[in-house]
């Protein structure tokens, strides 16, 4: 029996010696990151300001970055800053002046990326009304929605051109700015040429536009993505993933305006196709504009505009602009 065991052992060892070496095992695949869920509250209905979001969603870049984004459309443009400031949403789209007002009221909202690099607002008048510069507003009827910022902005613009706001008739028309202009109830209103302006021109109206930032109003980031100090401290990875994918979407829109318009139209098919395409052609040049990359912000621009807000009593106290914005989440 002992001899038999010895024989079997020798046979086994010989077989093992002749057997081919086992193939090396591949390392297990990296686990897919658990998606970070975030809520984003828009400032208005879907439009070309938001194209980068819908591009990132359709291209799968949110999923690739490991973030699941719920996009909500508010009934009130001010809802985003209220919800984000109250911690009821991780992200929102708002405006630099709104952030400055919130910070002065100790609401801890923070701009995490500039959607647009410059102030895109302008004054609009019908062609033939002899309005081509702010001095021409004297003796005219100015339509205002009643927002506190409108009169100081107009005063600054007119002073820049050696004119006085006292010679302008201010008429509060609420939210009926464009209809009031078309009905000749007012002569001048403020609007965004890349959306409302194009919409009116497509309907056969011929308008003259006077950009605000060309007349001494400190430049600003018209539209920004906002979060809160609470979310920044508690969920920095979610913000990093969101901003990275969103940046990719807007950079794509810069180079591909036609496709960007088509993607937005698939996401919001009720929008006017020609309006979206023309607006996208304009805004794709404005998302990044002259900045080195999409989303970046500077303390200088924030400080100059915040100082102007304080001088014009639109905020009650000075703010620390370095806490009002951050570039930390940009890729």
MARTI-567857 format. One record per residue (C-alpha): x, y, z; residue in one letter; chain. Coordinates in steps of 0.25 Angstrom, whole numbers. Each point is the difference from the previous one (the first is absolute). Layout:
REM MARTI-567857
atom east=X; north=Y; up=Z; code=A; unit=A
...
***
This chain:
REM MARTI-567857
atom east=0; north=0; up=0; code=X; unit=A
atom east=11; north=9; up=3; code=X; unit=A
atom east=7; north=-2; up=-13; code=X; unit=A
atom east=-14; north=3; up=-7; code=X; unit=A
atom east=-1; north=13; up=7; code=X; unit=A
atom east=14; north=4; up=-4; code=X; unit=A
atom east=-2; north=-4; up=-14; code=X; unit=A
atom east=-13; north=9; up=-1; code=X; unit=A
atom east=7; north=12; up=7; code=X; unit=A
atom east=11; north=-1; up=-11; code=X; unit=A
atom east=-10; north=0; up=-11; code=X; unit=A
atom east=-7; north=12; up=5; code=X; unit=A
atom east=12; north=8; up=2; code=X; unit=A
atom east=4; north=-4; up=-14; code=X; unit=A
atom east=-13; north=5; up=-6; code=X; unit=A
atom east=1; north=13; up=8; code=X; unit=A
atom east=14; north=2; up=-6; code=X; unit=A
atom east=-5; north=-2; up=-14; code=X; unit=A
atom east=-13; north=8; up=1; code=X; unit=A
atom east=0; north=14; up=-6; code=X; unit=A
atom east=1; north=12; up=9; code=X; unit=A
atom east=-13; north=6; up=4; code=X; unit=A
atom east=-3; north=13; up=-8; code=X; unit=A
atom east=1; north=12; up=9; code=X; unit=A
atom east=-13; north=5; up=5; code=X; unit=A
atom east=-5; north=14; up=-4; code=X; unit=A
atom east=-3; north=10; up=11; code=X; unit=A
atom east=-15; north=2; up=3; code=X; unit=A
atom east=-6; north=12; up=-7; code=X; unit=A
atom east=-1; north=13; up=7; code=X; unit=A
atom east=-14; north=1; up=7; code=X; unit=A
atom east=-9; north=10; up=-7; code=X; unit=A
atom east=-1; north=12; up=10; code=X; unit=A
atom east=-14; north=1; up=7; code=X; unit=A
atom east=-7; north=12; up=-7; code=X; unit=A
atom east=-1; north=12; up=8; code=X; unit=A
atom east=-14; north=5; up=-1; code=X; unit=A
atom east=-2; north=15; up=-1; code=X; unit=A
atom east=-12; north=10; up=-3; code=X; unit=A
atom east=2; north=12; up=-9; code=X; unit=A
atom east=-10; north=11; up=0; code=X; unit=A
atom east=0; north=8; up=-13; code=X; unit=A
atom east=-3; north=15; up=0; code=X; unit=A
atom east=-10; north=0; up=-11; code=X; unit=A
atom east=-6; north=-10; up=-10; code=X; unit=A
atom east=10; north=-8; up=-8; code=X; unit=A
atom east=7; north=9; up=-10; code=X; unit=A
atom east=14; north=2; up=-7; code=X; unit=A
atom east=6; north=5; up=13; code=X; unit=A
atom east=-2; north=-15; up=5; code=X; unit=A
atom east=5; north=-7; up=-13; code=X; unit=A
atom east=13; north=-5; up=7; code=X; unit=A
atom east=-9; north=-8; up=10; code=X; unit=A
atom east=-8; north=-7; up=-10; code=X; unit=A
atom east=12; north=-3; up=-8; code=X; unit=A
atom east=7; north=-7; up=12; code=X; unit=A
atom east=-12; north=-8; up=3; code=X; unit=A
atom east=-3; north=-5; up=-15; code=X; unit=A
atom east=15; north=-3; up=-2; code=X; unit=A
atom east=0; north=-8; up=13; code=X; unit=A
atom east=11; north=9; up=6; code=X; unit=A
atom east=-8; north=1; up=13; code=X; unit=A
atom east=-1; north=-15; up=1; code=X; unit=A
atom east=15; north=-2; up=-4; code=X; unit=A
atom east=4; north=10; up=11; code=X; unit=A
atom east=-8; north=-7; up=10; code=X; unit=A
atom east=-11; north=10; up=3; code=X; unit=A
atom east=-15; north=-1; up=-1; code=X; unit=A
atom east=-6; north=14; up=-3; code=X; unit=A
atom east=-15; north=3; up=2; code=X; unit=A
atom east=-3; north=13; up=-7; code=X; unit=A
atom east=-12; north=8; up=5; code=X; unit=A
atom east=-7; north=11; up=-7; code=X; unit=A
atom east=-5; north=11; up=10; code=X; unit=A
atom east=-12; north=8; up=-1; code=X; unit=A
atom east=7; north=12; up=6; code=X; unit=A
atom east=14; north=4; up=-5; code=X; unit=A
atom east=5; north=3; up=14; code=X; unit=A
atom east=-4; north=-14; up=5; code=X; unit=A
atom east=14; north=-5; up=-3; code=X; unit=A
atom east=7; north=9; up=10; code=X; unit=A
atom east=-10; north=-2; up=11; code=X; unit=A
atom east=0; north=-16; up=-1; code=X; unit=A
atom east=15; north=-1; up=-1; code=X; unit=A
atom east=2; north=10; up=11; code=X; unit=A
atom east=-10; north=-8; up=9; code=X; unit=A
atom east=8; north=-13; up=-3; code=X; unit=A
atom east=-12; north=-5; up=-8; code=X; unit=A
atom east=8; north=-2; up=-13; code=X; unit=A
atom east=14; north=-2; up=-2; code=X; unit=A
atom east=2; north=9; up=-12; code=X; unit=A
atom east=-8; north=11; up=-8; code=X; unit=A
atom east=2; north=10; up=-11; code=X; unit=A
atom east=-1; north=14; up=5; code=X; unit=A
atom east=7; north=14; up=-3; code=X; unit=A
atom east=12; north=7; up=6; code=X; unit=A
atom east=-8; north=12; up=6; code=X; unit=A
atom east=-10; north=-10; up=6; code=X; unit=A
atom east=12; north=-7; up=7; code=X; unit=A
atom east=6; north=13; up=5; code=X; unit=A
atom east=-14; north=4; up=6; code=X; unit=A
atom east=-1; north=-14; up=6; code=X; unit=A
atom east=14; north=1; up=6; code=X; unit=A
atom east=-3; north=14; up=6; code=X; unit=A
atom east=-11; north=-7; up=7; code=X; unit=A
atom east=8; north=-11; up=5; code=X; unit=A
atom east=-6; north=-10; up=-9; code=X; unit=A
atom east=12; north=-10; up=-2; code=X; unit=A
atom east=-1; north=-2; up=-16; code=X; unit=A
atom east=12; north=-1; up=-8; code=X; unit=A
atom east=2; north=1; up=-15; code=X; unit=A
atom east=8; north=-13; up=-5; code=X; unit=A
atom east=1; north=4; up=-15; code=X; unit=A
atom east=-4; north=11; up=-9; code=X; unit=A
atom east=-9; north=-4; up=-11; code=X; unit=A
atom east=2; north=12; up=-8; code=X; unit=A
atom east=13; north=9; up=1; code=X; unit=A
atom east=-6; north=14; up=-2; code=X; unit=A
atom east=-12; north=8; up=3; code=X; unit=A
atom east=-9; north=-3; up=-12; code=X; unit=A
atom east=-11; north=10; up=3; code=X; unit=A
atom east=-3; north=12; up=-9; code=X; unit=A
atom east=-11; north=11; up=-2; code=X; unit=A
atom east=-9; north=-2; up=-12; code=X; unit=A
atom east=-8; north=10; up=-8; code=X; unit=A
atom east=-7; north=-1; up=-13; code=X; unit=A
atom east=7; north=5; up=-12; code=X; unit=A
atom east=-4; north=14; up=-4; code=X; unit=A
atom east=-1; north=5; up=14; code=X; unit=A
atom east=13; north=7; up=-1; code=X; unit=A
atom east=6; north=-8; up=11; code=X; unit=A
atom east=14; north=-4; up=-2; code=X; unit=A
atom east=7; north=3; up=13; code=X; unit=A
atom east=-4; north=3; up=15; code=X; unit=A
atom east=-1; north=15; up=-2; code=X; unit=A
atom east=-11; north=-2; up=-10; code=X; unit=A
atom east=-8; north=-6; up=12; code=X; unit=A
atom east=-3; north=14; up=5; code=X; unit=A
atom east=-14; north=4; up=-3; code=X; unit=A
atom east=-4; north=-14; up=-3; code=X; unit=A
atom east=-9; north=-10; up=8; code=X; unit=A
atom east=8; north=-11; up=7; code=X; unit=A
atom east=-7; north=-13; up=3; code=X; unit=A
atom east=4; north=-6; up=13; code=X; unit=A
atom east=-4; north=-13; up=7; code=X; unit=A
atom east=2; north=6; up=14; code=X; unit=A
atom east=12; north=-7; up=4; code=X; unit=A
atom east=9; north=8; up=9; code=X; unit=A
atom east=12; north=-2; up=-9; code=X; unit=A
atom east=-6; north=6; up=-12; code=X; unit=A
atom east=0; north=15; up=4; code=X; unit=A
atom east=14; north=1; up=5; code=X; unit=A
atom east=5; north=-8; up=-12; code=X; unit=A
atom east=-7; north=10; up=-9; code=X; unit=A
atom east=6; north=12; up=8; code=X; unit=A
atom east=14; north=-5; up=-2; code=X; unit=A
atom east=-2; north=-3; up=-15; code=X; unit=A
atom east=-5; north=14; up=-2; code=X; unit=A
atom east=10; north=7; up=9; code=X; unit=A
atom east=11; north=-7; up=-9; code=X; unit=A
atom east=-6; north=7; up=-12; code=X; unit=A
atom east=-1; north=14; up=6; code=X; unit=A
atom east=-15; north=-2; up=2; code=X; unit=A
atom east=-10; north=1; up=12; code=X; unit=A
atom east=-10; north=-10; up=4; code=X; unit=A
atom east=-9; north=11; up=5; code=X; unit=A
atom east=-4; north=3; up=-15; code=X; unit=A
atom east=-5; north=-14; up=-2; code=X; unit=A
atom east=-15; north=-4; up=3; code=X; unit=A
atom east=1; north=-13; up=8; code=X; unit=A
atom east=-13; north=-9; up=-2; code=X; unit=A
atom east=-1; north=-13; up=8; code=X; unit=A
atom east=-6; north=-10; up=-10; code=X; unit=A
atom east=3; north=-13; up=9; code=X; unit=A
atom east=4; north=-12; up=-8; code=X; unit=A
atom east=-6; north=6; up=-13; code=X; unit=A
atom east=13; north=6; up=-5; code=X; unit=A
atom east=0; north=-5; up=-14; code=X; unit=A
atom east=-15; north=2; up=-3; code=X; unit=A
atom east=0; north=14; up=6; code=X; unit=A
atom east=12; north=3; up=-10; code=X; unit=A
atom east=-8; north=-6; up=-12; code=X; unit=A
atom east=-13; north=8; up=4; code=X; unit=A
atom east=8; north=13; up=0; code=X; unit=A
atom east=-4; north=2; up=15; code=X; unit=A
atom east=15; north=2; up=3; code=X; unit=A
atom east=12; north=3; up=-9; code=X; unit=A
atom east=11; north=-7; up=7; code=X; unit=A
atom east=1; north=-13; up=8; code=X; unit=A
atom east=11; north=-9; up=5; code=X; unit=A
atom east=1; north=-14; up=-5; code=X; unit=A
atom east=9; north=-12; up=-4; code=X; unit=A
atom east=3; north=1; up=-15; code=X; unit=A
atom east=4; north=-14; up=-2; code=X; unit=A
atom east=-14; north=-5; up=4; code=X; unit=A
atom east=-11; north=10; up=1; code=X; unit=A
atom east=7; north=9; up=-11; code=X; unit=A
atom east=1; north=-11; up=-10; code=X; unit=A
atom east=-15; north=-4; up=3; code=X; unit=A
atom east=-5; north=14; up=-3; code=X; unit=A
atom east=8; north=1; up=-12; code=X; unit=A
atom east=-5; north=-14; up=-5; code=X; unit=A
atom east=-14; north=6; up=1; code=X; unit=A
atom east=4; north=12; up=-9; code=X; unit=A
atom east=4; north=10; up=10; code=X; unit=A
atom east=13; north=9; up=-3; code=X; unit=A
atom east=7; north=4; up=12; code=X; unit=A
atom east=12; north=7; up=5; code=X; unit=A
atom east=8; north=-5; up=11; code=X; unit=A
atom east=10; north=7; up=10; code=X; unit=A
atom east=8; north=-9; up=9; code=X; unit=A
atom east=1; north=4; up=14; code=X; unit=A
atom east=14; north=-4; up=3; code=X; unit=A
atom east=5; north=10; up=-11; code=X; unit=A
atom east=-5; north=12; up=9; code=X; unit=A
atom east=7; north=-1; up=13; code=X; unit=A
atom east=-8; north=-11; up=7; code=X; unit=A
atom east=10; north=-9; up=6; code=X; unit=A
atom east=0; north=-13; up=-8; code=X; unit=A
atom east=-5; north=-12; up=7; code=X; unit=A
atom east=-3; north=-15; up=-2; code=X; unit=A
atom east=-15; north=1; up=-5; code=X; unit=A
atom east=-3; north=-15; up=4; code=X; unit=A
atom east=7; north=-9; up=10; code=X; unit=A
atom east=-1; north=-14; up=5; code=X; unit=A
atom east=-2; north=1; up=15; code=X; unit=A
atom east=1; north=-9; up=12; code=X; unit=A
atom east=1; north=2; up=15; code=X; unit=A
atom east=11; north=0; up=10; code=X; unit=A
atom east=-7; north=-12; up=7; code=X; unit=A
atom east=1; north=-8; up=-13; code=X; unit=A
atom east=14; north=4; up=-3; code=X; unit=A
atom east=4; north=-5; up=14; code=X; unit=A
atom east=-8; north=-12; up=0; code=X; unit=A
atom east=0; north=-5; up=-15; code=X; unit=A
atom east=12; north=5; up=-7; code=X; unit=A
atom east=1; north=-12; up=-9; code=X; unit=A
atom east=-14; north=1; up=-5; code=X; unit=A
atom east=3; north=15; up=-4; code=X; unit=A
atom east=13; north=-4; up=-6; code=X; unit=A
atom east=-7; north=-11; up=-9; code=X; unit=A
atom east=-11; north=9; up=-4; code=X; unit=A
atom east=9; north=12; up=-4; code=X; unit=A
atom east=9; north=-9; up=-7; code=X; unit=A
atom east=-11; north=-6; up=-9; code=X; unit=A
atom east=-7; north=14; up=-1; code=X; unit=A
atom east=13; north=7; up=-5; code=X; unit=A
atom east=1; north=-11; up=-10; code=X; unit=A
atom east=-14; north=3; up=-5; code=X; unit=A
atom east=3; north=15; up=-2; code=X; unit=A
atom east=13; north=-2; up=-6; code=X; unit=A
atom east=-7; north=-9; up=-10; code=X; unit=A
atom east=-10; north=10; up=-3; code=X; unit=A
atom east=11; north=11; up=-3; code=X; unit=A
atom east=5; north=-9; up=-11; code=X; unit=A
atom east=-13; north=-6; up=-5; code=X; unit=A
atom east=-11; north=10; up=1; code=X; unit=A
atom east=-9; north=-7; up=-11; code=X; unit=A
atom east=0; north=-13; up=8; code=X; unit=A
atom east=-2; north=7; up=13; code=X; unit=A
atom east=-13; north=6; up=-5; code=X; unit=A
atom east=-5; north=-13; up=-5; code=X; unit=A
atom east=3; north=-6; up=13; code=X; unit=A
atom east=-7; north=11; up=8; code=X; unit=A
atom east=-12; north=-2; up=-10; code=X; unit=A
atom east=-1; north=-15; up=3; code=X; unit=A
atom east=0; north=3; up=15; code=X; unit=A
atom east=-10; north=12; up=-1; code=X; unit=A
atom east=-8; north=-3; up=-13; code=X; unit=A
atom east=-10; north=11; up=2; code=X; unit=A
atom east=10; north=11; up=-2; code=X; unit=A
atom east=1; north=8; up=-13; code=X; unit=A
atom east=10; north=-7; up=-9; code=X; unit=A
atom east=5; north=12; up=-7; code=X; unit=A
atom east=1; north=8; up=12; code=X; unit=A
atom east=8; north=-11; up=7; code=X; unit=A
atom east=9; north=-1; up=-12; code=X; unit=A
atom east=3; north=15; up=-1; code=X; unit=A
atom east=1; north=2; up=15; code=X; unit=A
atom east=10; north=-12; up=1; code=X; unit=A
atom east=9; north=6; up=-11; code=X; unit=A
atom east=1; north=12; up=8; code=X; unit=A
atom east=2; north=-6; up=14; code=X; unit=A
atom east=10; north=-10; up=-5; code=X; unit=A
atom east=9; north=11; up=-1; code=X; unit=A
atom east=-3; north=6; up=14; code=X; unit=A
atom east=1; north=-13; up=9; code=X; unit=A
atom east=15; north=1; up=0; code=X; unit=A
atom east=2; north=13; up=-7; code=X; unit=A
atom east=14; north=5; up=2; code=X; unit=A
atom east=3; north=-8; up=13; code=X; unit=A
atom east=10; north=-11; up=0; code=X; unit=A
atom east=-10; north=-11; up=3; code=X; unit=A
atom east=-15; north=-1; up=2; code=X; unit=A
atom east=-5; north=4; up=14; code=X; unit=A
atom east=12; north=7; up=6; code=X; unit=A
atom east=-3; north=13; up=9; code=X; unit=A
atom east=9; north=11; up=5; code=X; unit=A
atom east=0; north=7; up=13; code=X; unit=A
atom east=2; north=13; up=-7; code=X; unit=A
atom east=-13; north=-1; up=-8; code=X; unit=A
atom east=-7; north=-4; up=13; code=X; unit=A
atom east=6; north=11; up=8; code=X; unit=A
atom east=-3; north=11; up=-10; code=X; unit=A
atom east=-15; north=-3; up=-2; code=X; unit=A
atom east=-2; north=-3; up=15; code=X; unit=A
atom east=6; north=14; up=3; code=X; unit=A
atom east=-10; north=6; up=-10; code=X; unit=A
atom east=-11; north=-7; up=7; code=X; unit=A
atom east=4; north=6; up=13; code=X; unit=A
atom east=2; north=14; up=-5; code=X; unit=A
atom east=-14; north=-1; up=-6; code=X; unit=A
atom east=-6; north=-5; up=13; code=X; unit=A
atom east=-4; north=-13; up=-7; code=X; unit=A
atom east=7; north=-8; up=11; code=X; unit=A
atom east=0; north=5; up=15; code=X; unit=A
atom east=14; north=-4; up=3; code=X; unit=A
atom east=13; north=-4; up=-7; code=X; unit=A
atom east=2; north=-15; up=-3; code=X; unit=A
atom east=13; north=-8; up=0; code=X; unit=A
atom east=0; north=-4; up=-15; code=X; unit=A
atom east=10; north=-11; up=2; code=X; unit=A
atom east=-11; north=-7; up=7; code=X; unit=A
atom east=-10; north=3; up=-10; code=X; unit=A
atom east=6; north=-8; up=-11; code=X; unit=A
atom east=10; north=-12; up=-2; code=X; unit=A
atom east=8; north=-6; up=-12; code=X; unit=A
atom east=3; north=-12; up=8; code=X; unit=A
atom east=-9; north=-10; up=-7; code=X; unit=A
atom east=3; north=4; up=-14; code=X; unit=A
atom east=8; north=-11; up=-7; code=X; unit=A
***
